[in-house]
């Protein structure tokens, strides 16, 4: 809320980033895609508080988040598009699950009419 106690409007991406910042997330691995445009835009509006690291493949995002979690003790966060993006990231996510790494996968959903 603002000073006049009127609700403030924000996009879903802004709400996501606000919560990630509240949780102390400082680094996100991700492959941008149309379903994630609002989230990536919100991340890029906070370059001093959150870093967006873009590998070349979704599988790398999940493995990087796993490695990040294991080496830093913090949550490893990655973002991929729905469908093939999540499918490509599953091997790294499964590895993180099997090793009890603290990893968060964020994906969007395809728009529906």
N, CA, C and O atoms as CSV, one atom per row, in Angstrom:
chain,resi,resn,atom,element,x,y,z
A,1,UNK,N,N,0.837,-1.190,0.000
A,1,UNK,CA,C,0.000,0.000,0.000
A,1,UNK,C,C,0.878,1.249,0.000
A,1,UNK,O,O,1.992,1.250,0.524
A,2,UNK,N,N,0.355,2.287,-0.590
A,2,UNK,CA,C,1.094,3.540,-0.579
A,2,UNK,C,C,0.648,4.382,0.624
A,2,UNK,O,O,-0.152,3.918,1.436
A,3,UNK,N,N,1.144,5.582,0.742
A,3,UNK,CA,C,0.836,6.433,1.885
A,3,UNK,C,C,-0.638,6.770,2.044
A,3,UNK,O,O,-1.070,7.106,3.147
A,4,UNK,N,N,-1.430,6.689,0.965
A,4,UNK,CA,C,-2.860,6.983,1.044
A,4,UNK,C,C,-3.689,5.750,1.341
A,4,UNK,O,O,-4.918,5.808,1.339
A,5,UNK,N,N,-3.029,4.644,1.592
A,5,UNK,CA,C,-3.692,3.373,1.895
A,5,UNK,C,C,-4.605,2.905,0.777
A,5,UNK,O,O,-5.649,2.302,1.025
A,6,UNK,N,N,-4.203,3.187,-0.462
A,6,UNK,CA,C,-4.896,2.666,-1.634
A,6,UNK,C,C,-4.056,1.516,-2.172
A,6,UNK,O,O,-2.828,1.589,-2.146
A,7,UNK,N,N,-4.692,0.462,-2.656
A,7,UNK,CA,C,-3.911,-0.662,-3.179
A,7,UNK,C,C,-3.046,-0.232,-4.358
A,7,UNK,O,O,-3.492,0.516,-5.228
A,8,UNK,N,N,-1.814,-0.711,-4.377
A,8,UNK,CA,C,-0.915,-0.432,-5.484
A,8,UNK,C,C,-1.038,-1.563,-6.496
A,8,UNK,O,O,-1.141,-2.730,-6.118
A,9,UNK,N,N,-1.028,-1.226,-7.760
A,9,UNK,CA,C,-1.088,-2.246,-8.793
A,9,UNK,C,C,0.325,-2.655,-9.185
A,9,UNK,O,O,1.226,-1.821,-9.271
A,10,UNK,N,N,0.503,-3.940,-9.420
A,10,UNK,CA,C,1.776,-4.446,-9.905
A,10,UNK,C,C,1.513,-5.658,-10.788
A,10,UNK,O,O,0.469,-6.304,-10.690
A,11,UNK,N,N,2.462,-5.949,-11.638
A,11,UNK,CA,C,2.335,-7.121,-12.484
A,11,UNK,C,C,2.655,-8.370,-11.660
A,11,UNK,O,O,3.183,-8.279,-10.552
A,12,UNK,N,N,2.329,-9.520,-12.214
A,12,UNK,CA,C,2.693,-10.772,-11.555
A,12,UNK,C,C,4.193,-10.908,-11.420
A,12,UNK,O,O,4.688,-11.425,-10.418
A,13,UNK,N,N,4.928,-10.440,-12.437
A,13,UNK,CA,C,6.381,-10.478,-12.378
A,13,UNK,C,C,6.934,-9.608,-11.268
A,13,UNK,O,O,7.879,-10.002,-10.584
A,14,UNK,N,N,6.359,-8.431,-11.080
A,14,UNK,CA,C,6.792,-7.545,-9.990
A,14,UNK,C,C,6.493,-8.170,-8.637
A,14,UNK,O,O,7.302,-8.074,-7.713
A,15,UNK,N,N,5.332,-8.811,-8.516
A,15,UNK,CA,C,4.983,-9.478,-7.257
A,15,UNK,C,C,5.950,-10.624,-6.969
A,15,UNK,O,O,6.380,-10.810,-5.830
A,16,UNK,N,N,6.290,-11.394,-8.009
A,16,UNK,CA,C,7.240,-12.490,-7.854
A,16,UNK,C,C,8.586,-11.975,-7.365
A,16,UNK,O,O,9.144,-12.503,-6.404
A,17,UNK,N,N,9.107,-10.944,-8.024
A,17,UNK,CA,C,10.417,-10.407,-7.653
A,17,UNK,C,C,10.378,-9.786,-6.261
A,17,UNK,O,O,11.336,-9.921,-5.500
A,18,UNK,N,N,9.297,-9.118,-5.922
A,18,UNK,CA,C,9.182,-8.547,-4.573
A,18,UNK,C,C,9.280,-9.658,-3.523
A,18,UNK,O,O,9.940,-9.488,-2.498
A,19,UNK,N,N,8.628,-10.786,-3.775
A,19,UNK,CA,C,8.681,-11.887,-2.806
A,19,UNK,C,C,10.061,-12.535,-2.781
A,19,UNK,O,O,10.565,-12.877,-1.712
A,20,UNK,N,N,10.673,-12.705,-3.945
A,20,UNK,CA,C,12.024,-13.267,-3.976
A,20,UNK,C,C,13.002,-12.389,-3.204
A,20,UNK,O,O,13.843,-12.894,-2.461
A,21,UNK,N,N,12.890,-11.076,-3.381
A,21,UNK,CA,C,13.748,-10.161,-2.628
A,21,UNK,C,C,13.461,-10.253,-1.137
A,21,UNK,O,O,14.382,-10.216,-0.322
A,22,UNK,N,N,12.191,-10.370,-0.778
A,22,UNK,CA,C,11.810,-10.517,0.631
A,22,UNK,C,C,12.434,-11.781,1.238
A,22,UNK,O,O,12.790,-11.807,2.416
A,23,UNK,N,N,12.557,-12.823,0.415
A,23,UNK,CA,C,13.132,-14.092,0.872
A,23,UNK,C,C,14.655,-14.086,0.836
A,23,UNK,O,O,15.285,-15.057,1.256
A,24,UNK,N,N,15.250,-13.016,0.345
A,24,UNK,CA,C,16.703,-12.898,0.333
A,24,UNK,C,C,17.391,-13.454,-0.901
A,24,UNK,O,O,18.606,-13.649,-0.888
A,25,UNK,N,N,16.646,-13.714,-1.966
A,25,UNK,CA,C,17.241,-14.227,-3.200
A,25,UNK,C,C,18.026,-13.106,-3.876
A,25,UNK,O,O,17.511,-12.005,-4.074
A,26,UNK,N,N,19.268,-13.396,-4.223
A,26,UNK,CA,C,20.113,-12.395,-4.870
A,26,UNK,C,C,20.554,-12.810,-6.262
A,26,UNK,O,O,21.040,-11.981,-7.032
A,27,UNK,N,N,20.388,-14.096,-6.595
A,27,UNK,CA,C,20.824,-14.607,-7.885
A,27,UNK,C,C,19.770,-15.548,-8.455
A,27,UNK,O,O,19.220,-16.384,-7.737
A,28,UNK,N,N,19.490,-15.406,-9.753
A,28,UNK,CA,C,18.551,-16.287,-10.448
A,28,UNK,C,C,19.188,-16.707,-11.758
A,28,UNK,O,O,19.715,-15.877,-12.498
A,29,UNK,N,N,19.137,-17.997,-12.041
A,29,UNK,CA,C,19.602,-18.526,-13.309
A,29,UNK,C,C,18.385,-18.691,-14.201
A,29,UNK,O,O,17.366,-19.212,-13.747
A,30,UNK,N,N,18.456,-18.266,-15.444
A,30,UNK,CA,C,17.262,-18.375,-16.268
A,30,UNK,C,C,17.479,-18.189,-17.743
A,30,UNK,O,O,18.424,-17.542,-18.194
A,31,UNK,N,N,16.561,-18.785,-18.479
A,31,UNK,CA,C,16.476,-18.598,-19.913
A,31,UNK,C,C,15.199,-17.809,-20.170
A,31,UNK,O,O,14.111,-18.308,-19.883
A,32,UNK,N,N,15.296,-16.600,-20.700
A,32,UNK,CA,C,14.084,-15.817,-20.932
A,32,UNK,C,C,13.237,-16.410,-22.055
A,32,UNK,O,O,13.751,-17.049,-22.973
A,33,UNK,N,N,11.972,-16.191,-21.963
A,33,UNK,CA,C,11.024,-16.604,-22.981
A,33,UNK,C,C,9.775,-15.762,-22.833
A,33,UNK,O,O,9.603,-15.079,-21.824
A,34,UNK,N,N,8.914,-15.802,-23.810
A,34,UNK,CA,C,7.763,-14.904,-23.816
A,34,UNK,C,C,6.892,-15.036,-22.569
A,34,UNK,O,O,6.334,-14.047,-22.094
A,35,UNK,N,N,6.774,-16.251,-22.038
A,35,UNK,CA,C,5.937,-16.437,-20.849
A,35,UNK,C,C,6.576,-15.822,-19.596
A,35,UNK,O,O,5.897,-15.619,-18.590
A,36,UNK,N,N,7.855,-15.534,-19.657
A,36,UNK,CA,C,8.564,-14.977,-18.501
A,36,UNK,C,C,8.907,-13.497,-18.666
A,36,UNK,O,O,9.629,-12.937,-17.841
A,37,UNK,N,N,8.406,-12.866,-19.706
A,37,UNK,CA,C,8.773,-11.472,-19.987
A,37,UNK,C,C,8.541,-10.541,-18.803
A,37,UNK,O,O,9.409,-9.731,-18.477
A,38,UNK,N,N,7.386,-10.645,-18.157
A,38,UNK,CA,C,7.080,-9.742,-17.035
A,38,UNK,C,C,8.025,-9.992,-15.863
A,38,UNK,O,O,8.447,-9.049,-15.194
A,39,UNK,N,N,8.358,-11.245,-15.614
A,39,UNK,CA,C,9.268,-11.566,-14.507
A,39,UNK,C,C,10.686,-11.076,-14.807
A,39,UNK,O,O,11.333,-10.480,-13.946
A,40,UNK,N,N,11.161,-11.325,-16.014
A,40,UNK,CA,C,12.511,-10.880,-16.378
A,40,UNK,C,C,12.595,-9.358,-16.358
A,40,UNK,O,O,13.598,-8.799,-15.915
A,41,UNK,N,N,11.558,-8.687,-16.831
A,41,UNK,CA,C,11.518,-7.227,-16.791
A,41,UNK,C,C,11.607,-6.722,-15.346
A,41,UNK,O,O,12.316,-5.758,-15.059
A,42,UNK,N,N,10.889,-7.374,-14.456
A,42,UNK,CA,C,10.924,-6.965,-13.040
A,42,UNK,C,C,12.290,-7.230,-12.421
A,42,UNK,O,O,12.771,-6.434,-11.614
A,43,UNK,N,N,12.913,-8.331,-12.790
A,43,UNK,CA,C,14.258,-8.633,-12.274
A,43,UNK,C,C,15.242,-7.572,-12.758
A,43,UNK,O,O,16.056,-7.073,-11.980
A,44,UNK,N,N,15.166,-7.232,-14.033
A,44,UNK,CA,C,16.094,-6.262,-14.611
A,44,UNK,C,C,15.898,-4.861,-14.041
A,44,UNK,O,O,16.782,-4.015,-14.177
A,45,UNK,N,N,14.759,-4.602,-13.406
A,45,UNK,CA,C,14.541,-3.286,-12.798
A,45,UNK,C,C,15.196,-3.182,-11.422
A,45,UNK,O,O,15.129,-2.128,-10.791
A,46,UNK,N,N,15.827,-4.256,-10.948
A,46,UNK,CA,C,16.529,-4.258,-9.656
A,46,UNK,C,C,17.965,-4.767,-9.816
A,46,UNK,O,O,18.356,-5.705,-9.120
A,47,UNK,N,N,18.760,-4.175,-10.713
A,47,UNK,CA,C,20.094,-4.731,-10.964
A,47,UNK,C,C,21.025,-4.646,-9.762
A,47,UNK,O,O,22.014,-5.376,-9.694
A,48,UNK,N,N,20.727,-3.779,-8.829
A,48,UNK,CA,C,21.569,-3.647,-7.646
A,48,UNK,C,C,21.203,-4.656,-6.555
A,48,UNK,O,O,21.944,-4.804,-5.583
A,49,UNK,N,N,20.069,-5.352,-6.702
A,49,UNK,CA,C,19.618,-6.268,-5.643
A,49,UNK,C,C,19.500,-7.714,-6.089
A,49,UNK,O,O,19.542,-8.623,-5.260
A,50,UNK,N,N,19.352,-7.937,-7.387
A,50,UNK,CA,C,19.169,-9.306,-7.865
A,50,UNK,C,C,19.872,-9.447,-9.211
A,50,UNK,O,O,19.769,-8.582,-10.081
A,51,UNK,N,N,20.588,-10.556,-9.360
A,51,UNK,CA,C,21.372,-10.792,-10.573
A,51,UNK,C,C,20.710,-11.907,-11.384
A,51,UNK,O,O,20.359,-12.956,-10.845
A,52,UNK,N,N,20.547,-11.669,-12.673
A,52,UNK,CA,C,19.943,-12.645,-13.586
A,52,UNK,C,C,21.050,-13.206,-14.466
A,52,UNK,O,O,21.648,-12.482,-15.261
A,53,UNK,N,N,21.316,-14.486,-14.323
A,53,UNK,CA,C,22.409,-15.141,-15.034
A,53,UNK,C,C,21.804,-16.043,-16.106
A,53,UNK,O,O,21.001,-16.924,-15.799
A,54,UNK,N,N,22.190,-15.822,-17.370
A,54,UNK,CA,C,21.598,-16.564,-18.487
A,54,UNK,C,C,22.578,-17.568,-19.077
A,54,UNK,O,O,23.475,-17.187,-19.830
A,55,UNK,N,N,22.418,-18.843,-18.746
A,55,UNK,CA,C,23.201,-19.857,-19.458
A,55,UNK,C,C,22.613,-20.088,-20.849
A,55,UNK,O,O,21.681,-19.386,-21.241
A,56,UNK,N,N,23.126,-21.033,-21.585
A,56,UNK,CA,C,22.652,-21.256,-22.955
A,56,UNK,C,C,21.580,-22.325,-23.069
A,56,UNK,O,O,20.999,-22.487,-24.142
A,57,UNK,N,N,21.298,-23.058,-22.007
A,57,UNK,CA,C,20.335,-24.155,-22.097
A,57,UNK,C,C,19.633,-24.305,-20.752
A,57,UNK,O,O,20.217,-24.033,-19.703
A,58,UNK,N,N,18.373,-24.741,-20.791
A,58,UNK,CA,C,17.594,-24.904,-19.559
A,58,UNK,C,C,18.220,-25.917,-18.612
A,58,UNK,O,O,18.155,-25.753,-17.394
A,59,UNK,N,N,18.827,-26.968,-19.168
A,59,UNK,CA,C,19.466,-27.963,-18.306
A,59,UNK,C,C,20.554,-27.299,-17.462
A,59,UNK,O,O,20.721,-27.626,-16.287
A,60,UNK,N,N,21.279,-26.381,-18.055
A,60,UNK,CA,C,22.334,-25.677,-17.325
A,60,UNK,C,C,21.760,-24.826,-16.201
A,60,UNK,O,O,22.388,-24.694,-15.151
A,61,UNK,N,N,20.575,-24.244,-16.400
A,61,UNK,CA,C,19.998,-23.418,-15.332
A,61,UNK,C,C,19.772,-24.236,-14.073
A,61,UNK,O,O,20.077,-23.786,-12.969
A,62,UNK,N,N,19.236,-25.444,-14.240
A,62,UNK,CA,C,18.934,-26.255,-13.063
A,62,UNK,C,C,20.211,-26.781,-12.405
A,62,UNK,O,O,20.310,-26.813,-11.178
A,63,UNK,N,N,21.184,-27.191,-13.216
A,63,UNK,CA,C,22.447,-27.650,-12.631
A,63,UNK,C,C,23.207,-26.502,-11.967
A,63,UNK,O,O,23.851,-26.700,-10.937
A,64,UNK,N,N,23.138,-25.318,-12.544
A,64,UNK,CA,C,23.790,-24.166,-11.923
A,64,UNK,C,C,23.120,-23.807,-10.602
A,64,UNK,O,O,23.803,-23.481,-9.630
A,65,UNK,N,N,21.783,-23.865,-10.557
A,65,UNK,CA,C,21.073,-23.592,-9.307
A,65,UNK,C,C,21.437,-24.627,-8.246
A,65,UNK,O,O,21.592,-24.288,-7.072
A,66,UNK,N,N,21.574,-25.882,-8.654
A,66,UNK,CA,C,21.975,-26.947,-7.726
A,66,UNK,C,C,23.382,-26.691,-7.201
A,66,UNK,O,O,23.618,-26.764,-5.995
A,67,UNK,N,N,24.310,-26.394,-8.093
A,67,UNK,CA,C,25.676,-26.100,-7.665
A,67,UNK,C,C,25.751,-24.881,-6.763
A,67,UNK,O,O,26.504,-24.860,-5.789
A,68,UNK,N,N,24.970,-23.873,-7.093
A,68,UNK,CA,C,24.900,-22.655,-6.279
A,68,UNK,C,C,24.414,-22.991,-4.869
A,68,UNK,O,O,24.983,-22.536,-3.877
A,69,UNK,N,N,23.354,-23.793,-4.798
A,69,UNK,CA,C,22.801,-24.165,-3.486
A,69,UNK,C,C,23.818,-24.951,-2.662
A,69,UNK,O,O,23.968,-24.718,-1.462
A,70,UNK,N,N,24.502,-25.866,-3.300
A,70,UNK,CA,C,25.474,-26.696,-2.571
A,70,UNK,C,C,26.680,-25.892,-2.100
A,70,UNK,O,O,27.184,-26.124,-1.001
A,71,UNK,N,N,27.148,-24.951,-2.913
A,71,UNK,CA,C,28.365,-24.224,-2.556
A,71,UNK,C,C,28.118,-23.024,-1.648
A,71,UNK,O,O,28.996,-22.648,-0.872
A,72,UNK,N,N,26.940,-22.422,-1.735
A,72,UNK,CA,C,26.681,-21.223,-0.924
A,72,UNK,C,C,25.833,-21.495,0.307
A,72,UNK,O,O,25.858,-20.716,1.260
A,73,UNK,N,N,25.074,-22.601,0.300
A,73,UNK,CA,C,24.150,-22.861,1.404
A,73,UNK,C,C,22.863,-22.063,1.277
A,73,UNK,O,O,22.011,-22.117,2.164
A,74,UNK,N,N,22.713,-21.331,0.198
A,74,UNK,CA,C,21.499,-20.544,-0.053
A,74,UNK,C,C,20.625,-21.297,-1.048
A,74,UNK,O,O,21.047,-22.296,-1.629
A,75,UNK,N,N,19.412,-20.811,-1.237
A,75,UNK,CA,C,18.528,-21.436,-2.210
A,75,UNK,C,C,19.033,-21.133,-3.618
A,75,UNK,O,O,19.389,-19.998,-3.934
A,76,UNK,N,N,19.059,-22.157,-4.448
A,76,UNK,CA,C,19.377,-21.975,-5.857
A,76,UNK,C,C,18.070,-21.785,-6.610
A,76,UNK,O,O,17.191,-22.645,-6.543
A,77,UNK,N,N,17.928,-20.690,-7.316
A,77,UNK,CA,C,16.672,-20.365,-7.995
A,77,UNK,C,C,16.915,-20.313,-9.499
A,77,UNK,O,O,17.877,-19.703,-9.966
A,78,UNK,N,N,16.020,-20.969,-10.256
A,78,UNK,CA,C,16.108,-20.869,-11.705
A,78,UNK,C,C,14.726,-20.709,-12.302
A,78,UNK,O,O,13.724,-21.129,-11.723
A,79,UNK,N,N,14.691,-20.085,-13.486
A,79,UNK,CA,C,13.437,-19.808,-14.197
A,79,UNK,C,C,13.542,-20.324,-15.620
A,79,UNK,O,O,14.513,-20.063,-16.330
A,80,UNK,N,N,12.513,-21.065,-16.018
A,80,UNK,CA,C,12.445,-21.565,-17.386
A,80,UNK,C,C,11.010,-21.455,-17.889
A,80,UNK,O,O,10.067,-21.338,-17.106
A,81,UNK,N,N,10.864,-21.495,-19.207
A,81,UNK,CA,C,9.531,-21.442,-19.795
A,81,UNK,C,C,8.837,-22.789,-19.593
A,81,UNK,O,O,9.493,-23.804,-19.360
A,82,UNK,N,N,7.515,-22.788,-19.684
A,82,UNK,CA,C,6.786,-24.048,-19.513
A,82,UNK,C,C,7.023,-24.999,-20.689
A,82,UNK,O,O,7.568,-24.603,-21.720
A,83,UNK,N,N,6.617,-26.231,-20.525
A,83,UNK,CA,C,6.731,-27.225,-21.592
A,83,UNK,C,C,8.159,-27.690,-21.775
A,83,UNK,O,O,8.735,-28.287,-20.865
A,84,UNK,N,N,8.751,-27.424,-22.952
A,84,UNK,CA,C,10.089,-27.935,-23.221
A,84,UNK,C,C,11.155,-27.353,-22.292
A,84,UNK,O,O,12.157,-28.011,-22.013
A,85,UNK,N,N,10.948,-26.129,-21.813
A,85,UNK,CA,C,11.920,-25.543,-20.885
A,85,UNK,C,C,11.998,-26.321,-19.584
A,85,UNK,O,O,13.088,-26.628,-19.101
A,86,UNK,N,N,10.851,-26.636,-19.021
A,86,UNK,CA,C,10.816,-27.424,-17.782
A,86,UNK,C,C,11.353,-28.829,-18.051
A,86,UNK,O,O,12.128,-29.364,-17.258
A,87,UNK,N,N,10.942,-29.422,-19.167
A,87,UNK,CA,C,11.400,-30.762,-19.508
A,87,UNK,C,C,12.927,-30.799,-19.608
A,87,UNK,O,O,13.555,-31.727,-19.099
A,88,UNK,N,N,13.523,-29.807,-20.254
A,88,UNK,CA,C,14.984,-29.753,-20.364
A,88,UNK,C,C,15.654,-29.581,-19.009
A,88,UNK,O,O,16.780,-30.042,-18.823
A,89,UNK,N,N,14.998,-28.935,-18.066
A,89,UNK,CA,C,15.592,-28.663,-16.758
A,89,UNK,C,C,15.395,-29.811,-15.757
A,89,UNK,O,O,15.977,-29.792,-14.672
A,90,UNK,N,N,14.591,-30.795,-16.112
A,90,UNK,CA,C,14.237,-31.841,-15.148
A,90,UNK,C,C,15.417,-32.653,-14.634
A,90,UNK,O,O,15.420,-33.041,-13.466
A,91,UNK,N,N,16.407,-32.921,-15.456
A,91,UNK,CA,C,17.527,-33.746,-14.972
A,91,UNK,C,C,18.264,-33.043,-13.834
A,91,UNK,O,O,18.610,-33.673,-12.835
A,92,UNK,N,N,18.505,-31.735,-13.983
A,92,UNK,CA,C,19.156,-31.001,-12.897
A,92,UNK,C,C,18.269,-30.878,-11.679
A,92,UNK,O,O,18.754,-30.928,-10.549
A,93,UNK,N,N,16.979,-30.718,-11.893
A,93,UNK,CA,C,16.040,-30.641,-10.772
A,93,UNK,C,C,15.969,-31.978,-10.042
A,93,UNK,O,O,15.907,-32.014,-8.813
A,94,UNK,N,N,15.977,-33.074,-10.794
A,94,UNK,CA,C,15.959,-34.402,-10.176
A,94,UNK,C,C,17.239,-34.647,-9.379
A,94,UNK,O,O,17.199,-35.239,-8.300
A,95,UNK,N,N,18.361,-34.193,-9.906
A,95,UNK,CA,C,19.624,-34.326,-9.176
A,95,UNK,C,C,19.577,-33.534,-7.868
A,95,UNK,O,O,19.992,-34.028,-6.819
A,96,UNK,N,N,19.072,-32.314,-7.939
A,96,UNK,CA,C,18.952,-31.489,-6.738
A,96,UNK,C,C,18.047,-32.161,-5.706
A,96,UNK,O,O,18.352,-32.167,-4.513
A,97,UNK,N,N,16.936,-32.723,-6.171
A,97,UNK,CA,C,16.012,-33.422,-5.272
A,97,UNK,C,C,16.697,-34.628,-4.628
A,97,UNK,O,O,16.588,-34.833,-3.420
A,98,UNK,N,N,17.402,-35.424,-5.433
A,98,UNK,CA,C,18.061,-36.623,-4.922
A,98,UNK,C,C,19.144,-36.295,-3.902
A,98,UNK,O,O,19.414,-37.086,-2.998
A,99,UNK,N,N,19.759,-35.134,-4.048
A,99,UNK,CA,C,20.848,-34.729,-3.149
A,99,UNK,C,C,20.377,-33.772,-2.058
A,99,UNK,O,O,21.192,-33.250,-1.298
A,100,UNK,N,N,19.076,-33.541,-1.976
A,100,UNK,CA,C,18.485,-32.651,-0.969
A,100,UNK,C,C,19.017,-31.229,-1.055
A,100,UNK,O,O,19.174,-30.556,-0.036
A,101,UNK,N,N,19.295,-30.776,-2.269
A,101,UNK,CA,C,19.710,-29.382,-2.462
A,101,UNK,C,C,18.479,-28.489,-2.411
A,101,UNK,O,O,17.393,-28.879,-2.840
A,102,UNK,N,N,18.663,-27.298,-1.888
A,102,UNK,CA,C,17.558,-26.344,-1.814
A,102,UNK,C,C,17.485,-25.574,-3.121
A,102,UNK,O,O,18.182,-24.577,-3.315
A,103,UNK,N,N,16.626,-26.056,-4.017
A,103,UNK,CA,C,16.488,-25.483,-5.351
A,103,UNK,C,C,15.025,-25.157,-5.612
A,103,UNK,O,O,14.133,-25.944,-5.297
A,104,UNK,N,N,14.797,-23.987,-6.190
A,104,UNK,CA,C,13.448,-23.553,-6.547
A,104,UNK,C,C,13.371,-23.376,-8.053
A,104,UNK,O,O,14.150,-22.627,-8.641
A,105,UNK,N,N,12.427,-24.071,-8.673
A,105,UNK,CA,C,12.169,-23.930,-10.107
A,105,UNK,C,C,10.961,-23.028,-10.289
A,105,UNK,O,O,9.895,-23.292,-9.734
A,106,UNK,N,N,11.123,-21.974,-11.057
A,106,UNK,CA,C,10.018,-21.073,-11.364
A,106,UNK,C,C,9.725,-21.205,-12.855
A,106,UNK,O,O,10.616,-21.074,-13.694
A,107,UNK,N,N,8.477,-21.463,-13.160
A,107,UNK,CA,C,8.057,-21.541,-14.544
A,107,UNK,C,C,6.718,-20.834,-14.682
A,107,UNK,O,O,5.960,-20.707,-13.720
A,108,UNK,N,N,6.451,-20.389,-15.867
A,108,UNK,CA,C,5.165,-19.740,-16.141
A,108,UNK,C,C,4.211,-20.774,-16.700
A,108,UNK,O,O,4.513,-21.968,-16.726
A,109,UNK,N,N,3.089,-20.319,-17.136
A,109,UNK,CA,C,2.186,-21.210,-17.865
A,109,UNK,C,C,1.829,-20.522,-19.174
A,109,UNK,O,O,1.882,-19.299,-19.301
A,110,UNK,N,N,1.471,-21.337,-20.119
A,110,UNK,CA,C,1.108,-20.771,-21.424
A,110,UNK,C,C,-0.219,-20.043,-21.294
A,110,UNK,O,O,-1.127,-20.529,-20.620
A,111,UNK,N,N,-0.346,-18.876,-21.935
A,111,UNK,CA,C,-1.610,-18.128,-21.843
A,111,UNK,C,C,-2.777,-18.913,-22.432
A,111,UNK,O,O,-2.621,-19.666,-23.393
A,112,UNK,N,N,-3.930,-18.723,-21.842
A,112,UNK,CA,C,-5.149,-19.341,-22.325
A,112,UNK,C,C,-6.213,-18.270,-22.533
A,112,UNK,O,O,-6.240,-17.270,-21.815
A,113,UNK,N,N,-7.095,-18.479,-23.522
A,113,UNK,CA,C,-8.141,-17.475,-23.722
A,113,UNK,C,C,-9.181,-17.527,-22.598
A,113,UNK,O,O,-10.136,-16.750,-22.604
